[in-house]
Amino acid sequence: MATPTDGAAHAPTASEYIKHHLGHLSNHHQDSPVDFSILHYDTIFWSIAMGVLGCLIMWMAARKATSGVPGRFQAAVEMLVEMVEDQSKSIVHGDRSFIAPLALTVFVWVALMNSLDFLPVDMFALAFSALGVEHIFPYHRVVPTADLNGTIGISLGVLLLMFYYSIKVKGLGGWIHELFAAPFGIAMAPFNLLLNIIEYAAKMVSLGMRLFGNMFAGELLFLLIALLGSTATVFGFVGHVIAGSIWAIFHILIVFLQAFIFMMLTLVYLGQAHEGH
């Protein structure tokens, strides 16, 4: 029979609890929250799932749209579409037939991925344990935007679109000439090229790092609040409820604000691709 001492010896410490919840379901043992050499299956799964869900939501909105008095769902979607359209119109001076829907997709997709942070931190661990498959899923992180691999992947897609629109608008020769001639003239070609490469890299990295940093910090705070609730005291329980409620309410603002910022920066970068130095 196991004694209380034995049970306590196997209970995870606070650092072990946090480290476990920050691990990814991957093809390699995870010692760091950031590792670009491996695949994070949970990030890939939830990114695709939220993308499909976002497309389904927008499809339902388009399918149920009426010319009469809109319902709450249609009115909310129409407000969102108008907001994105107004922002894209003021930032991108050119053909927006693809860019405006892209910005709307980015906002909905990132907002849905961020919203996964509201799920209870131990929900999937308890579910896998109840199903007896915890050995198959020893790690599982739900929030794709709290994984730097995921956010850098999205920002890399934005970078490729920047290249595409730069070449489409200016032509391949014009874009290459701009790389070597802007901003200090063709006489400073090597320096100009280095500066432009750094600029492109900085845009991509900062775009992904900003979203990752905010969502990772939010996830970490939820874990710390969960640890507060695990203490067998009235203060711990009350503090867990109060702190958890306050942070969840405040996190709603962060979730949608970060999605809006990511969308706006995507529009700004694509707008810059339409213009010369």
C-alpha positions as CSV (number, residue, x, y, z in Angstrom):
1,M,0.0,0.0,0.0
2,A,1.3,3.4,-0.9
3,T,1.9,5.8,2.0
4,P,1.2,9.5,2.0
5,T,4.9,10.0,1.9
6,D,5.1,8.0,-1.3
7,G,2.3,10.0,-2.9
8,A,3.9,13.3,-2.0
9,A,7.2,12.1,-3.4
10,H,5.5,11.6,-6.8
11,A,3.6,14.9,-6.7
12,P,5.0,17.4,-9.3
13,T,6.6,20.5,-8.0
14,A,5.5,23.9,-9.3
15,S,8.4,24.1,-11.7
16,E,7.7,20.5,-13.0
17,Y,4.0,21.3,-13.4
18,I,4.8,24.4,-15.5
19,K,7.5,22.7,-17.5
20,H,5.1,19.8,-18.3
21,H,2.4,22.2,-19.5
22,L,4.8,24.1,-21.7
23,G,5.9,20.9,-23.4
24,H,4.7,20.1,-26.9
25,L,3.5,16.8,-28.5
26,S,6.3,16.4,-31.0
27,N,8.7,13.9,-32.7
28,H,11.4,14.8,-30.2
29,H,11.8,15.1,-26.5
30,Q,11.2,18.7,-25.6
31,D,13.7,20.4,-23.3
32,S,12.9,24.0,-24.6
33,P,9.7,25.8,-25.5
34,V,11.4,26.8,-28.8
35,D,13.0,24.3,-31.1
36,F,12.7,24.8,-34.9
37,S,14.3,21.4,-35.7
38,I,11.2,19.4,-34.7
39,L,7.5,19.2,-35.5
40,H,5.0,20.3,-32.9
41,Y,2.0,18.2,-33.7
42,D,-0.3,20.0,-31.3
43,T,0.5,23.4,-32.8
44,I,-0.1,22.0,-36.3
45,F,-3.4,20.4,-35.4
46,W,-4.9,23.3,-33.5
47,S,-3.7,25.8,-36.2
48,I,-5.4,23.8,-38.9
49,A,-8.5,23.2,-36.7
50,M,-8.9,26.9,-36.0
51,G,-8.4,27.8,-39.7
52,V,-11.1,25.3,-40.6
53,L,-13.4,26.7,-37.9
54,G,-12.8,30.3,-39.0
55,C,-13.7,29.4,-42.6
56,L,-16.8,27.6,-41.4
57,I,-17.9,30.6,-39.4
58,M,-17.4,33.0,-42.3
59,W,-19.2,30.6,-44.7
60,M,-22.1,30.3,-42.3
61,A,-22.3,34.1,-42.1
62,A,-22.3,34.5,-45.9
63,R,-24.8,31.7,-46.3
64,K,-27.3,33.2,-43.8
65,A,-26.8,36.8,-44.9
66,T,-30.0,38.6,-45.7
67,S,-30.9,42.0,-47.1
68,G,-33.3,42.7,-44.4
69,V,-32.7,43.6,-40.7
70,P,-29.6,41.5,-39.8
71,G,-29.5,39.3,-36.7
72,R,-26.8,39.6,-34.1
73,F,-24.4,37.2,-35.8
74,Q,-24.7,38.8,-39.2
75,A,-24.4,42.3,-37.7
76,A,-21.2,41.3,-35.9
77,V,-19.7,39.8,-39.0
78,E,-20.7,42.8,-41.1
79,M,-19.1,45.2,-38.6
80,L,-15.9,43.1,-38.7
81,V,-15.9,43.1,-42.5
82,E,-16.5,46.8,-42.7
83,M,-13.7,47.5,-40.2
84,V,-11.2,45.4,-42.1
85,E,-12.3,46.9,-45.4
86,D,-11.9,50.5,-44.1
87,Q,-8.4,49.7,-42.7
88,S,-7.2,48.0,-45.9
89,K,-8.5,50.9,-48.0
90,S,-6.6,53.5,-45.9
91,I,-3.3,51.5,-45.9
92,V,-3.1,49.6,-49.2
93,H,-3.2,51.8,-52.4
94,G,-3.8,49.3,-55.1
95,D,-5.7,46.2,-55.9
96,R,-7.2,45.0,-52.6
97,S,-9.4,42.1,-54.0
98,F,-7.1,39.6,-52.3
99,I,-5.5,41.7,-49.5
100,A,-8.8,42.7,-47.8
101,P,-10.1,39.1,-47.5
102,L,-6.6,38.0,-46.4
103,A,-6.6,40.6,-43.6
104,L,-10.0,39.4,-42.5
105,T,-8.8,35.8,-42.6
106,V,-5.7,36.7,-40.5
107,F,-7.8,38.5,-37.9
108,V,-10.4,35.7,-37.5
109,W,-7.7,32.9,-37.6
110,V,-5.4,34.5,-35.0
111,A,-8.3,35.5,-32.8
112,L,-9.6,31.9,-32.7
113,M,-6.1,30.5,-32.0
114,N,-5.6,33.1,-29.2
115,S,-9.0,32.3,-27.7
116,L,-7.9,28.7,-27.0
117,D,-6.0,30.2,-24.1
118,F,-9.4,30.4,-22.2
119,L,-9.7,26.6,-22.0
120,P,-8.8,25.2,-18.6
121,V,-5.1,24.4,-18.5
122,D,-5.6,20.8,-17.2
123,M,-8.6,20.0,-19.3
124,F,-6.8,17.8,-21.9
125,A,-4.4,16.2,-19.4
126,L,-7.4,15.1,-17.4
127,A,-9.2,13.9,-20.5
128,F,-6.3,11.9,-21.8
129,S,-5.8,10.4,-18.3
130,A,-9.5,9.4,-18.1
131,L,-9.3,7.8,-21.6
132,G,-6.1,6.0,-20.6
133,V,-4.0,7.5,-23.5
134,E,-1.8,9.8,-21.4
135,H,1.2,7.7,-22.5
136,I,0.4,8.6,-26.2
137,F,-0.1,12.3,-25.4
138,P,2.5,13.0,-22.6
139,Y,2.5,16.6,-23.7
140,H,-0.1,18.8,-25.3
141,R,-0.3,22.5,-25.7
142,V,-3.5,24.0,-27.1
143,V,-2.5,27.6,-28.0
144,P,-0.7,27.7,-31.3
145,T,0.2,31.3,-30.9
146,A,2.0,30.6,-27.7
147,D,4.5,28.6,-29.7
148,L,7.2,30.6,-31.5
149,N,7.3,28.0,-34.2
150,G,3.7,28.7,-35.0
151,T,3.9,32.5,-34.9
152,I,7.1,32.6,-37.0
153,G,5.5,30.3,-39.5
154,I,2.6,32.8,-39.9
155,S,4.9,35.7,-40.2
156,L,7.0,33.8,-42.8
157,G,3.8,33.6,-44.9
158,V,3.4,37.4,-44.6
159,L,7.0,37.8,-45.7
160,L,6.5,35.7,-48.8
161,L,3.4,37.8,-49.6
162,M,5.6,40.9,-49.3
163,F,8.0,39.5,-51.8
164,Y,5.1,38.5,-54.1
165,Y,3.5,41.9,-54.1
166,S,6.8,43.7,-54.4
167,I,7.6,41.8,-57.6
168,K,4.0,42.0,-58.9
169,V,3.8,45.8,-58.5
170,K,7.3,46.8,-59.3
171,G,8.4,43.9,-61.6
172,L,11.3,41.5,-60.8
173,G,13.8,44.0,-62.2
174,G,12.4,46.9,-60.4
175,W,12.3,45.0,-57.1
176,I,15.9,43.9,-57.4
177,H,17.0,47.4,-58.4
178,E,15.2,48.7,-55.3
179,L,17.1,46.2,-53.1
180,F,20.4,47.6,-54.3
181,A,19.6,51.2,-54.9
182,A,17.3,52.2,-52.0
183,P,17.6,54.1,-49.8
184,F,21.0,55.7,-50.4
185,G,21.5,55.3,-54.2
186,I,23.2,52.7,-56.4
187,A,26.6,53.8,-55.3
188,M,25.9,52.3,-51.9
189,A,24.6,49.0,-53.3
190,P,26.2,46.6,-50.9
191,F,25.1,48.6,-47.9
192,N,21.6,49.0,-49.3
193,L,21.3,45.3,-49.9
194,L,22.4,44.5,-46.4
195,L,20.0,47.1,-44.9
196,N,17.0,45.8,-46.9
197,I,17.7,42.2,-45.9
198,I,17.9,43.2,-42.3
199,E,14.6,45.2,-42.7
200,Y,12.8,42.2,-44.2
201,A,14.1,39.9,-41.5
202,A,13.3,42.4,-38.7
203,K,9.7,42.7,-40.0
204,M,9.2,39.0,-40.0
205,V,10.8,38.2,-36.7
206,S,9.1,41.2,-34.8
207,L,5.7,40.2,-36.2
208,G,6.0,36.7,-34.9
209,M,7.8,37.5,-31.7
210,R,5.2,40.2,-30.7
211,L,2.3,37.7,-30.9
212,F,4.3,34.9,-29.3
213,G,5.5,37.0,-26.4
214,N,2.1,38.3,-25.4
215,M,0.3,34.9,-25.7
216,F,3.2,33.0,-24.0
217,A,3.1,35.4,-21.1
218,G,-0.7,35.0,-20.8
219,E,-0.5,31.2,-20.8
220,L,2.2,31.3,-18.2
221,L,0.1,33.5,-15.9
222,F,-2.9,31.1,-16.3
223,L,-0.5,28.3,-15.1
224,L,0.6,30.3,-12.1
225,I,-3.0,31.1,-11.2
226,A,-3.8,27.4,-11.5
227,L,-1.0,26.6,-9.1
228,L,-2.4,29.1,-6.6
229,G,-5.7,27.2,-6.7
230,S,-3.9,23.9,-5.9
231,T,-2.9,25.1,-2.5
232,A,-5.0,23.5,0.2
233,T,-6.0,26.8,1.8
234,V,-9.0,29.1,1.7
235,F,-6.7,32.0,0.6
236,G,-5.4,29.9,-2.2
237,F,-8.8,28.9,-3.5
238,V,-10.3,32.5,-3.2
239,G,-7.1,34.0,-4.7
240,H,-7.4,31.5,-7.6
241,V,-11.0,32.4,-8.3
242,I,-10.5,36.1,-8.0
243,A,-7.2,36.3,-9.9
244,G,-8.4,33.8,-12.5
245,S,-11.5,35.8,-13.2
246,I,-9.8,39.1,-13.4
247,W,-7.0,37.8,-15.7
248,A,-9.5,36.0,-17.9
249,I,-11.5,39.2,-18.4
250,F,-8.4,41.2,-19.1
251,H,-7.1,38.5,-21.4
252,I,-10.1,38.9,-23.6
253,L,-8.8,42.3,-24.5
254,I,-5.3,40.9,-25.2
255,V,-6.7,38.1,-27.4
256,F,-8.5,40.4,-29.8
257,L,-6.0,43.2,-29.5
258,Q,-3.1,41.0,-30.6
259,A,-5.2,39.6,-33.5
260,F,-6.0,43.2,-34.6
261,I,-2.3,44.3,-34.3
262,F,-1.2,41.3,-36.3
263,M,-3.8,42.1,-39.0
264,M,-2.8,45.7,-39.1
265,L,0.9,45.0,-39.4
266,T,0.1,42.6,-42.2
267,L,-1.7,45.3,-44.0
268,V,1.1,47.8,-43.3
269,Y,3.8,45.5,-44.7
270,L,1.8,44.6,-47.8
271,G,1.0,48.3,-48.3
272,Q,4.7,49.1,-48.1
273,A,5.3,46.4,-50.7
274,H,3.1,48.4,-53.1
275,E,5.2,51.5,-52.7
276,G,8.8,52.4,-53.5
277,H,11.4,53.9,-51.1
